[in-house]
Amino acid sequence: MTFTFFNSLDQYGNKTALITNAGVEISYHTLLSVADKVAGTIEKRCLVFCVCNNNFESVAGYIGFLRAQIVPILINPDIDTALYTELERTYQPSYVWAPKNFAKGTLSYAYGNYELNKTRYNIVHELYDELALLLTTSGSTGSPKLVRQSYKNIESNTNSIIEYLSITEIDRAITTLPLSYTYGLSILHTHFAAGATVILTDASLMSKSFWSLLKEQKATTFGGVPYTYEMLKKLRFDRMDLPSLTYLTQAGGKLSKELSLEFSEICAKQEKKFIVMYGQSEATARMSYLPWEYAIIKAGSIGIAIPHGKFTLIDPNGEEITTPHVTGELEYEGDNVTLGYAESIEDLAKGDENYGVLQTGDMAEFDEEGFFYIVGRKKRFLKIFGNRVNLDEVEGLLKSKGYDCAVGGVDDHMKIFVTDKRQLENVKHFVSGKTGLNPAAFTSVYIESIPRNESGKILYANLEEM
């Protein structure tokens, strides 16, 4: 097994690892004491469901499992009942670490509001030696498809992120994302590996309690997905007085160029750093970052590959693109590329199927200085009356004008979903004028709200069903 940071957390002793929503400080020593007790109840390496709230019990169980080489599947507590049932039926975990009354089973250990229950399944899981962790795929709402992450994946990506963000033990990150989501989890990993502090809260950015906790505990950083920054704009973040914050990060989807520039300028004015990043669960967490010094002049870019990683653009013939401003499929290479997927219990025995190379599924280009720009998803293009239309580009145009919308459809018929009935005709005129598309090639449809997953990403499959 690759040596990993969670086996050396003892070195931080009485330093503060966590601060709870109630303001209680928990040292690394206390965290590891509870973590090892939870995992110590389990006799051997096996599969465990770990239901993750942003609280001490969740973190303690998770860290304990990793230290004991027990493989957790991280579960969002708000998971759809049918999906949870399907995951349990498919993977048959030996134990479930979850809030009381969340799952049935035989009680093995209890701490705080959490219980470790032994399930009714008596199978012996055949687990690949390097398998460390399983995460549900981004946007998954009805599939038991998981990403298989190795110990080397976690260690490599954690070290790279610490290096380019310059995370130190004085940093204090406040949680804005679920721990079951790869971006939220990476924030926990990097701050623990650096001996820093994580402030735990499930409070929404829309609640006063979140901002009170941030100020009281002097948070130095937080991360957000594009939807987070859309909310921050509505909250008038530019008028907030948050002297402890030194930098903000963004990942989990493409932030519009306009919003990226806006927050870059706000942060520059407030002497904070704004760092745009790009990643996928299939790459553990991060693949690129835009150095904060370039946040304004390269707004809209995902930046450069993380330390020890490499990007390549591939043309339709499978050849490498070496000329700036030519669109191709983005390929990434690095030790953080995960082992592959699992769709059944038998897949947990599989080794590395990716060999360090990931076809991201994103279409991109780079400029003369080697900075990369995502132009859309490979599958987010339609042929409309013979013209190739980038749905992400159309959606971006609309959002830049303030429309709350999402764009989908099939060849020769694009659909624009908007949340304001009064804007239906305006949207059609705007798109027709901006793109030159025949109005007969698309329709605007009213929906009450845009369906999103736990990290704020639009669920396009659900959109089409609606």
RATA-V409264 format. One record per run of one state. SS is the DSSP state (alpha for helix, beta for strand, coil for the rest). FROM is the first residue (numbers start at 1). TO is the last residue. If there is no record, write none. Layout:
# RATA-V409264
SS_FROM_TO + SS_FROM_TO
This chain:
# RATA-V409264
coil_1_4 + alpha_5_7 + coil_8_8 + alpha_9_12 + coil_13_15 + beta_16_19 + coil_20_24 + beta_25_27 + alpha_28_40 + coil_41_46 + beta_47_52 + coil_53_55 + alpha_56_67 + coil_68_70 + beta_71_76 + coil_77_80 + alpha_81_91 + coil_92_94 + beta_95_99 + coil_100_105 + beta_106_111 + coil_112_113 + beta_114_118 + coil_119_130 + beta_131_136 + coil_137_145 + beta_146_150 + alpha_151_165 + coil_166_171 + beta_172_174 + coil_175_181 + alpha_182_193 + coil_194_196 + beta_197_199 + coil_200_207 + alpha_208_216 + coil_217_220 + beta_221_224 + coil_225_225 + alpha_226_234 + coil_235_236 + alpha_237_239 + coil_240_246 + beta_247_250 + coil_251_256 + alpha_257_269 + coil_270_272 + beta_273_279 + coil_280_280 + alpha_281_283 + coil_284_285 + beta_286_289 + coil_290_291 + alpha_292_294 + coil_295_302 + beta_303_305 + coil_306_309 + beta_310_314 + coil_315_319 + beta_320_320 + coil_321_327 + beta_328_333 + coil_334_339 + beta_340_342 + coil_343_344 + alpha_345_349 + coil_350_356 + beta_357_366 + coil_367_371 + beta_372_377 + coil_378_380 + beta_381_384 + coil_385_386 + beta_387_390 + alpha_391_400 + coil_401_404 + beta_405_410 + coil_411_412 + beta_413_418 + coil_419_420 + alpha_421_435 + coil_436_438 + alpha_439_441 + beta_442_446 + coil_447_451 + beta_452_452 + coil_453_457 + beta_458_458 + coil_459_459 + alpha_460_465 + coil_466_466
